[in-house]
Every structure is written in C-alpha cells, then in structure tokens.
Amino acid sequence: MKHCPNCGSEVEDSFDLCWNCNYHFSEGKVVDIAERHLLKKEIDCLRCHVPMSYAGNYKFHEGQRLGFFGNLFEFFVTRQSFDLYVCPKCGKVEFFVPQ
C-alpha cells in the first residue's frame, strides 16, 4: 500500500489514481474529472508483447427490455463502464475498470 501525498489516504500499489481525491501519482497532481478520459494506460499484450491500443470506454448493463415497459425497466438494471484495449497484432481484447 502507498499513501497519497495530497490527502494521506491508503491506495493500492497497482493504482495510479487516489480513490479519495483523484491525485494522479505519475503526473504528480490532482486530476479534474473532465481530464480523466485522457489518462490511458500503457498496456502490452500478454501474448505478443505488443503495445495495446485504447479503443474507448464502453458501457454495459445487465437485464433485458421487456415489451412496452422495456424503457421503464432500464432504471432497475445494473450498469458497468469499462475501458477497452485491443492488440493490433493478435486481436486480444482486455477490459479494465476506468481509473
């Protein structure tokens, strides 16, 4: 565990962003929520060891649309958002929780 120099919170060693105050460890500053989409990870493919390409943030939900009231039931589904990375060489896809 590491400690955030901005707020003192404990943060997992693998995280680059403080969960409490949005301090970005590698940039050394507090990141505005609007700037968070600019923070892309540099990830190598586990198969080919080639840098993976960031393909965007995708939103998924669990549940189904049921007839006439389908849009009404959309309020009661579980929604998740993931950053998608794709290997340009082998096509491997990896999902990550946004920072």
C-alpha angles and dihedrals in degrees: 000000000000130000124236110241090211103052105003096239120149112250130187113257092239094056121092094190129061111238092214107046106009093245108166109216099203094045094042096223143087108268120221114233090242090058095051094091088062091063105093123173121235102229129174121211112256091220105041102018089229120138110264122230122238107238099183141262116304127195120214131181138194119230138052140256112251117203120277095353094049096113091047091057090053087082090065101050128103112249127200132182123207137181110233123214124186130196109230092207107047102012096240112162125209129187124208132183108249114259 
